Amino acid sequence: MRELISRAKSVLNSSFDFEIYFEKTLEKTYRVSNQKPERTQISQSSGVGVRVFKGNKVGFAYCDELKDFEECVKFAKELCEISEPDEAILVPEGKELGELKGELDSAAFSESPEGRFEILISLEKKALEMDGRVKSLEMCELSESVSEVFCASSRGLEYYHKSSAFEASIAVVAKEGEDSAMAYRAIGARYFGDLELSRMLEEVIEDAVSLLKPTGLNSGVYEVVFSPFSASQLLEAFADIFLGDNVLRGKSALKGMEGHKVFSELLSIIDWGDMPKGYASIPIDAEGVKTRKNVLVQDGVLNGFLHGLYSAKALGKISTGSSVRSSYRVKPSSGISNLFILPRQASKEEMLEGDVVLILELLGTHTVDEVSGDFSLGFSGIIYKGGKKVGPVRGMTLSGNIKDVFKKLKAVGSDLCFYLNVGSPSLRVSGLNIGGE
């Protein structure tokens, strides 16, 4: 890929700077149904994104075929020349870093399709055997992928890294009499051996059967316990409020609160870009800055936000190594990596003592308002009274504001679980509104 540097220089004169971002991904997905292989899907994508700079101006273009690279550079140059200047634009700088150590599992693509299907069929069999109320699986899927990234700039930056990823997902349907309930989970890991398939299966079956034969619950204000899964859903839904780009645009509910005690002292939130074996871990971010552990919230105090080069310059900060690209087809922006709430010491029994509503799953998390922090979400869960399970509830609504949720924390569990790149322990929160009956 180093030839791309000389090819870019052949198109641009010395008054222009450039950045090249090449990415190649191979992914295989396996799905079973009724304990038989249903399909194997193989997808491959590759291409290069180019940014051309001149002063405080930048243009961006991409191409899917390397034969079109020169035309891509020319187009980015033309866009640069007609773009508006912006004082926050920076050319990524650095040195030749060579090949960096990524989280790469040699097991990726080493197993035959028959071997992968055998794992999934075994998982489906176990699901049906673990509880007689589990009648079918809507989904049982496994994917594996390997991605390669090469990045270089006219200011000396040059690096390459390669990483693997595995993801498993399952949806279980439980039935009792005329009633049925479904639960879903997805987990991921950089290494196949770290996929917690048994944990995923136990969780999804417990949730599905626990939601059978729902009871009623009057609308009102309740003390609520978010399970690790639903707490992770909520954290992921509001993850963008921690991004420097959104602070810059006025689209973060936390704008202007940096350095202040905003939440309960029980809350600490971390984004760890180079967490060992983390699902989203990479050695260097999309603009050549080393990834690191960023403590966003510590004991209730908002320490800061996640920045790439642009938002850092615009807001007078330094990059936190949090520049991400979902594809070579988009420009870099600030983003999360492995985001999680730090666990505390509360046991499951302590979390569920007294009268609470345990939230197992949230619905409609894409509807949250990141500017105000408001949310109104469907949920399924279980009513507890005096620490004893009373019965499940479904089809009700939980509403509030994310800042109030994190302010009203009464306890944080010790049961941290990750779902792909976002994780949380269980959270006990006072005074949330539940409606629906």
C-alpha positions as CSV (number, residue, x, y, z in Angstrom):
1,M,0.0,0.0,0.0
2,R,3.0,2.4,0.3
3,E,2.8,2.9,-3.4
4,L,-0.3,5.0,-2.8
5,I,1.9,7.7,-1.2
6,S,3.9,8.2,-4.4
7,R,0.7,8.0,-6.5
8,A,-0.8,10.8,-4.4
9,K,2.3,12.9,-4.7
10,S,2.2,12.5,-8.5
11,V,-1.2,14.2,-8.6
12,L,-0.6,17.0,-6.1
13,N,2.0,19.7,-6.0
14,S,3.9,20.7,-2.9
15,S,1.3,23.3,-1.8
16,F,-1.1,20.5,-0.9
17,D,-1.1,18.0,2.0
18,F,-2.9,14.7,2.0
19,E,-4.0,11.8,4.1
20,I,-4.7,8.3,2.7
21,Y,-6.9,5.8,4.6
22,F,-7.1,2.3,3.1
23,E,-9.3,-0.4,4.6
24,K,-10.0,-4.0,3.6
25,T,-12.4,-6.3,5.4
26,L,-13.4,-9.9,4.9
27,E,-16.4,-11.3,6.8
28,K,-18.1,-14.7,7.0
29,T,-21.5,-15.1,8.6
30,Y,-23.1,-18.5,9.5
31,R,-26.8,-19.0,10.5
32,V,-28.7,-22.1,11.5
33,S,-32.4,-22.8,11.8
34,N,-34.1,-25.8,13.2
35,Q,-30.7,-27.3,14.0
36,K,-29.7,-27.3,10.4
37,P,-27.4,-24.9,8.4
38,E,-29.5,-22.2,6.9
39,R,-26.9,-20.0,5.1
40,T,-23.3,-19.0,4.8
41,Q,-22.6,-15.4,3.7
42,I,-19.2,-14.1,2.6
43,S,-18.7,-10.4,2.1
44,Q,-15.6,-8.5,1.2
45,S,-15.0,-4.7,1.0
46,S,-12.0,-2.6,0.3
47,G,-11.2,0.9,-0.8
48,V,-9.5,4.1,0.1
49,G,-10.6,7.4,1.5
50,V,-8.5,10.5,0.6
51,R,-8.4,13.9,2.3
52,V,-6.5,16.7,0.5
53,F,-5.6,19.8,2.6
54,K,-4.5,23.3,1.7
55,G,-4.1,25.8,4.5
56,N,-7.3,25.5,6.5
57,K,-9.3,23.9,3.7
58,V,-10.0,20.2,3.1
59,G,-11.7,18.0,0.5
60,F,-12.6,14.4,0.9
61,A,-13.3,11.6,-1.7
62,Y,-13.1,7.9,-1.8
63,C,-12.9,5.1,-4.3
64,D,-13.7,1.4,-4.1
65,E,-11.1,0.4,-6.7
66,L,-7.4,1.3,-6.5
67,K,-7.3,1.8,-10.3
68,D,-9.4,4.9,-9.7
69,F,-7.1,6.3,-7.0
70,E,-5.6,9.1,-9.0
71,E,-9.1,10.3,-10.0
72,C,-10.1,10.1,-6.4
73,V,-7.2,12.3,-5.3
74,K,-8.0,14.8,-8.1
75,F,-11.6,15.0,-6.9
76,A,-10.6,15.5,-3.3
77,K,-8.3,18.3,-4.5
78,E,-11.1,20.0,-6.4
79,L,-13.4,19.8,-3.4
80,C,-10.6,21.2,-1.2
81,E,-10.2,24.3,-3.5
82,I,-13.8,25.2,-3.3
83,S,-14.4,24.4,0.4
84,E,-14.7,27.0,3.1
85,P,-11.7,27.6,5.3
86,D,-11.9,26.3,8.9
87,E,-9.3,27.1,11.5
88,A,-9.8,23.8,13.3
89,I,-8.7,21.7,10.3
90,L,-5.4,19.8,10.9
91,V,-3.3,17.5,8.8
92,P,-2.5,14.3,10.7
93,E,1.2,14.2,11.5
94,G,3.5,11.6,12.9
95,K,6.2,9.2,11.9
96,E,6.5,5.9,10.1
97,L,5.3,3.4,12.7
98,G,5.2,0.4,10.5
99,E,3.0,-2.6,11.4
100,L,1.4,-2.1,14.8
101,K,0.2,-5.0,16.9
102,G,-3.5,-5.4,16.6
103,E,-5.9,-7.8,18.3
104,L,-5.6,-10.6,15.7
105,D,-6.8,-14.2,16.4
106,S,-5.1,-16.9,14.2
107,A,-8.4,-18.8,14.6
108,A,-10.1,-16.4,12.3
109,F,-11.2,-18.4,9.2
110,S,-9.2,-21.4,10.4
111,E,-12.4,-23.4,11.1
112,S,-14.4,-25.0,8.3
113,P,-18.0,-23.9,7.7
114,E,-19.0,-27.3,9.1
115,G,-17.2,-26.6,12.3
116,R,-18.9,-23.2,12.8
117,F,-22.3,-24.8,12.0
118,E,-21.7,-27.5,14.6
119,I,-21.1,-24.8,17.2
120,L,-24.3,-23.1,16.4
121,I,-26.4,-26.3,16.2
122,S,-25.0,-27.3,19.6
123,L,-26.1,-23.8,20.9
124,E,-29.6,-24.2,19.5
125,K,-29.9,-27.7,21.0
126,K,-28.8,-26.5,24.4
127,A,-31.3,-23.6,24.3
128,L,-34.2,-26.1,23.7
129,E,-32.9,-28.5,26.4
130,M,-32.3,-25.9,29.2
131,D,-35.9,-25.0,29.7
132,G,-39.0,-26.8,28.3
133,R,-40.7,-23.5,27.7
134,V,-38.2,-22.5,25.1
135,K,-39.9,-23.6,21.9
136,S,-37.9,-22.1,19.1
137,L,-35.1,-19.7,18.1
138,E,-35.7,-16.8,15.8
139,M,-32.0,-16.3,15.2
140,C,-28.8,-18.2,15.9
141,E,-25.9,-16.6,14.1
142,L,-22.1,-16.4,14.2
143,S,-19.8,-14.1,12.2
144,E,-16.0,-13.7,12.0
145,S,-14.1,-11.0,10.2
146,V,-10.6,-9.7,9.7
147,S,-9.9,-6.0,8.9
148,E,-6.7,-4.4,7.6
149,V,-6.0,-0.6,7.8
150,F,-3.2,1.4,6.2
151,C,-2.9,5.1,6.8
152,A,-0.4,7.6,5.7
153,S,-0.1,11.4,5.4
154,S,2.2,13.9,3.7
155,R,3.4,15.0,7.1
156,G,5.2,11.7,7.8
157,L,2.5,9.6,9.4
158,E,2.4,6.0,8.3
159,Y,1.0,2.9,10.0
160,Y,-0.7,-0.5,9.3
161,H,-2.6,-2.8,11.6
162,K,-4.7,-5.9,11.3
163,S,-7.4,-7.2,13.7
164,S,-10.1,-9.9,14.0
165,A,-13.6,-9.8,15.4
166,F,-16.2,-12.4,16.2
167,E,-19.9,-11.8,17.0
168,A,-22.6,-14.2,18.1
169,S,-26.3,-13.4,18.3
170,I,-29.4,-15.3,19.4
171,A,-33.1,-14.7,19.7
172,V,-35.1,-17.2,21.8
173,V,-38.9,-17.7,21.9
174,A,-40.5,-19.1,25.1
175,K,-44.2,-20.2,25.4
176,E,-46.5,-21.1,28.2
177,G,-50.1,-21.7,27.4
178,E,-51.2,-19.1,24.9
179,D,-48.6,-16.6,25.9
180,S,-45.1,-16.2,24.3
181,A,-42.1,-14.0,25.0
182,M,-38.9,-13.4,23.1
183,A,-35.4,-12.2,24.2
184,Y,-32.4,-11.3,22.2
185,R,-28.6,-11.0,22.8
186,A,-25.5,-10.2,20.8
187,I,-22.0,-10.5,22.1
188,G,-18.6,-10.0,20.6
189,A,-14.9,-10.6,21.1
190,R,-11.6,-10.1,19.3
191,Y,-10.6,-13.7,19.9
192,F,-12.9,-16.7,19.3
193,G,-12.1,-18.3,22.6
194,D,-13.3,-15.2,24.5
195,L,-16.8,-15.4,23.1
196,E,-19.0,-16.0,26.1
197,L,-21.5,-18.2,24.4
198,S,-22.7,-19.9,27.6
199,R,-23.3,-16.6,29.3
200,M,-25.2,-15.3,26.3
201,L,-27.4,-18.4,26.2
202,E,-28.2,-18.4,30.0
203,E,-29.1,-14.7,29.9
204,V,-31.4,-14.9,26.9
205,I,-33.2,-17.9,28.2
206,E,-33.7,-16.5,31.7
207,D,-35.1,-13.3,30.2
208,A,-37.5,-15.0,27.8
209,V,-39.0,-17.4,30.3
210,S,-39.1,-14.7,33.1
211,L,-41.4,-12.6,30.9
212,L,-44.1,-15.2,30.4
213,K,-47.6,-14.5,31.9
214,P,-47.2,-10.8,32.5
215,T,-49.0,-9.0,35.3
216,G,-50.2,-5.4,35.6
217,L,-48.5,-2.4,37.0
218,N,-50.1,0.9,37.7
219,S,-48.5,4.1,36.2
220,G,-46.4,5.9,38.7
221,V,-42.9,6.7,40.0
222,Y,-40.9,3.7,40.9
223,E,-37.4,2.6,42.0
224,V,-35.9,0.8,39.1
225,V,-33.0,-1.6,38.6
226,F,-31.4,-1.8,35.1
227,S,-29.9,-5.2,34.3
228,P,-26.4,-5.1,32.8
229,F,-28.1,-5.6,29.4
230,S,-30.6,-2.8,29.7
231,A,-28.1,-0.5,31.3
232,S,-25.7,-1.1,28.4
233,Q,-28.6,-0.3,26.0
234,L,-29.2,3.0,27.8
235,L,-25.5,3.9,27.9
236,E,-25.1,3.1,24.2
237,A,-28.2,5.1,23.3
238,F,-26.6,8.2,24.9
239,A,-23.0,7.5,24.1
240,D,-22.9,10.4,21.6
241,I,-23.3,13.0,24.4
242,F,-19.7,12.3,25.3
243,L,-18.3,13.1,21.8
244,G,-16.4,16.3,21.2
245,D,-18.0,16.7,17.8
246,N,-21.5,16.8,19.3
247,V,-20.4,19.3,22.0
248,L,-19.1,21.5,19.2
249,R,-22.4,21.3,17.3
250,G,-24.4,22.0,20.5
251,K,-25.9,18.5,20.4
252,S,-24.8,17.1,23.7
253,A,-26.8,17.3,26.9
254,L,-23.6,17.7,28.8
255,K,-22.2,20.8,27.0
256,G,-20.8,23.3,29.5
257,M,-20.6,20.8,32.4
258,E,-17.0,19.7,32.1
259,G,-15.2,19.7,35.4
260,H,-18.4,19.8,37.4
261,K,-20.0,17.1,39.6
262,V,-22.9,16.2,37.4
263,F,-23.9,12.8,38.5
264,S,-24.0,10.5,41.6
265,E,-20.6,9.8,43.1
266,L,-21.3,6.1,42.4
267,L,-20.9,6.7,38.7
268,S,-17.7,6.4,36.8
269,I,-17.7,6.0,33.0
270,I,-14.6,4.9,31.0
271,D,-13.9,4.7,27.3
272,W,-10.8,2.5,26.8
273,G,-9.4,2.5,23.3
274,D,-6.6,0.0,23.9
275,M,-8.2,-2.2,26.4
276,P,-6.6,-5.7,26.2
277,K,-8.8,-7.9,24.0
278,G,-11.6,-5.2,23.9
279,Y,-14.1,-5.7,21.1
280,A,-13.3,-2.2,19.7
281,S,-9.7,-2.0,20.7
282,I,-7.2,-0.7,18.2
283,P,-3.6,0.4,18.8
284,I,-4.0,3.8,17.1
285,D,-7.0,5.9,16.2
286,A,-8.1,6.9,12.7
287,E,-5.8,10.0,12.6
288,G,-2.7,8.4,14.0
289,V,-3.0,9.2,17.7
290,K,-2.3,6.4,20.1
291,T,-5.5,5.1,21.8
292,R,-5.7,5.2,25.5
293,K,-8.0,4.9,28.6
294,N,-10.2,8.0,28.9
295,V,-12.0,8.4,32.2
296,L,-15.0,10.5,31.1
297,V,-16.8,10.5,34.5
298,Q,-15.1,9.9,37.8
299,D,-17.1,9.6,40.9
300,G,-19.8,11.7,39.4
301,V,-17.5,14.4,38.0
302,L,-17.5,15.0,34.2
303,N,-13.8,15.0,33.4
304,G,-14.2,15.7,29.7
305,F,-15.2,14.4,26.2
306,L,-13.8,12.2,23.5
307,H,-11.9,14.2,20.8
308,G,-10.4,13.6,17.4
309,L,-8.1,16.2,16.0
310,Y,-10.9,18.5,14.7
311,S,-13.0,18.9,17.9
312,A,-9.8,19.1,20.0
313,K,-8.5,22.0,18.0
314,A,-11.9,23.7,17.8
315,L,-12.5,23.5,21.6
316,G,-8.9,24.1,22.7
317,K,-8.3,20.6,23.9
318,I,-6.0,17.8,22.9
319,S,-7.0,14.6,21.0
320,T,-7.9,11.8,23.3
321,G,-7.1,9.2,20.6
322,S,-10.8,8.9,19.8
323,S,-11.0,9.5,16.1
324,V,-13.0,6.7,14.4
325,R,-14.0,5.7,10.9
326,S,-16.9,3.4,10.3
327,S,-15.6,2.9,6.8
328,Y,-13.1,4.3,4.3
329,R,-16.1,6.0,2.7
330,V,-16.5,8.5,5.5
331,K,-14.3,11.2,7.1
332,P,-12.9,10.6,10.6
333,S,-14.9,11.9,13.6
334,S,-14.9,11.5,17.3
335,G,-16.4,8.3,18.6
336,I,-16.5,5.7,21.3
337,S,-14.3,2.6,21.6
338,N,-14.9,0.2,24.5
339,L,-17.3,2.3,26.6
340,F,-18.5,1.0,30.0
341,I,-19.7,2.0,33.5
342,L,-17.2,1.0,36.3
343,P,-18.7,-1.7,38.6
344,R,-19.0,-1.3,42.3
345,Q,-19.7,-3.8,45.1
346,A,-23.4,-4.3,45.3
347,S,-24.6,-7.9,45.0
348,K,-27.6,-9.0,43.0
349,E,-29.5,-9.6,46.2
350,E,-28.8,-6.1,47.4
351,M,-29.7,-4.6,44.1
352,L,-33.2,-6.3,44.2
353,E,-34.1,-5.8,47.9
354,G,-37.3,-4.0,48.7
355,D,-39.7,-2.9,46.1
356,V,-38.3,-2.4,42.6
357,V,-38.9,-2.9,38.9
358,L,-36.1,-4.8,37.2
359,I,-35.7,-3.6,33.6
360,L,-34.6,-6.5,31.4
361,E,-34.8,-4.9,27.9
362,L,-35.4,-1.4,26.5
363,L,-37.2,-0.8,23.2
364,G,-36.9,2.2,20.9
365,T,-33.5,3.4,22.1
366,H,-32.9,5.1,18.7
367,T,-35.5,7.7,19.8
368,V,-33.6,9.2,22.7
369,D,-32.9,13.0,22.6
370,E,-29.2,13.5,23.0
371,V,-29.5,17.3,23.1
372,S,-32.0,17.4,26.1
373,G,-31.2,14.0,27.5
374,D,-34.9,13.1,27.5
375,F,-36.1,9.6,26.7
376,S,-39.4,7.6,26.6
377,L,-38.8,4.0,26.0
378,G,-40.7,0.8,25.9
379,F,-39.5,-1.9,28.3
380,S,-40.0,-5.4,29.6
381,G,-39.1,-6.4,33.1
382,I,-40.0,-8.0,36.4
383,I,-41.8,-6.6,39.5
384,Y,-40.1,-7.2,42.9
385,K,-41.8,-6.6,46.3
386,G,-39.9,-7.1,49.5
387,G,-37.1,-8.6,47.4
388,K,-39.4,-11.3,46.1
389,K,-40.4,-11.7,42.4
390,V,-44.0,-10.9,41.9
391,G,-44.3,-11.2,38.1
392,P,-43.3,-9.8,34.7
393,V,-44.5,-6.7,32.9
394,R,-44.4,-6.0,29.2
395,G,-45.5,-3.2,26.9
396,M,-45.0,-0.4,29.4
397,T,-43.0,2.9,29.1
398,L,-40.1,4.2,31.0
399,S,-39.5,7.9,30.8
400,G,-37.0,10.4,32.2
401,N,-33.8,12.2,31.5
402,I,-30.3,10.5,31.3
403,K,-28.8,13.2,33.6
404,D,-31.4,12.4,36.3
405,V,-30.9,8.7,35.9
406,F,-27.2,9.1,36.6
407,K,-27.9,11.5,39.4
408,K,-30.4,9.3,41.2
409,L,-28.1,6.2,41.3
410,K,-28.6,4.4,44.6
411,A,-26.4,1.4,43.9
412,V,-24.1,0.0,41.2
413,G,-23.6,-3.7,41.0
414,S,-20.5,-5.8,40.7
415,D,-21.8,-7.7,37.6
416,L,-20.2,-5.8,34.7
417,C,-21.0,-7.4,31.3
418,F,-20.1,-6.3,27.8
419,Y,-22.4,-6.5,24.8
420,L,-20.1,-5.9,21.8
421,N,-18.2,-2.7,22.7
422,V,-20.5,-1.3,25.4
423,G,-20.8,-2.6,28.9
424,S,-22.4,-1.9,32.3
425,P,-23.1,-3.5,35.7
426,S,-26.7,-3.4,37.0
427,L,-27.8,0.0,38.2
428,R,-30.4,0.9,40.8
429,V,-32.1,4.2,40.3
430,S,-34.8,6.0,42.3
431,G,-37.8,8.0,41.1
432,L,-38.3,7.0,37.5
433,N,-41.7,7.4,35.7
434,I,-43.4,4.2,34.4
435,G,-46.6,4.4,32.4
436,G,-48.8,2.3,30.3
437,E,-51.7,1.0,32.4
